[in-house]
């Protein structure tokens, strides 16, 4: 069964399919949907407040502490990321996958479970390593800067200082 079946009909116009099904906004929406329907959760008090008060960090911490609703949202995300990783490994065959952004901060919730889900599915699972980025939330910024530098390397000329 595919997780998050209720979210499959969503539009992917704003970013992409994987981001729409396994990104931070989807995780938060799943938790809010669960809270709105009365599912038990340590995050229930937030349902009485503004939605803006609930953060991914709160959901991930609740999942670490065994909260059933937060764990369900994380497990659904793991399922989709597992499909993506299995496909990526089958096509590109990397030795290492680095989780960055919000997932990098909470890599312990994702790396091991993803490897467990893809065990037996990909031919080189014993050679694959999934680790959190040491850059944490700055990974996107560094990647953007690297892309700009790479794209403009012929246009930029740096002269040594004359001091």
Beta strands, then each sheet from edge to edge (+ up, - down):
strand 1: 96-99
strand 2: 129-132
sheet 1: 1+ 2+
end
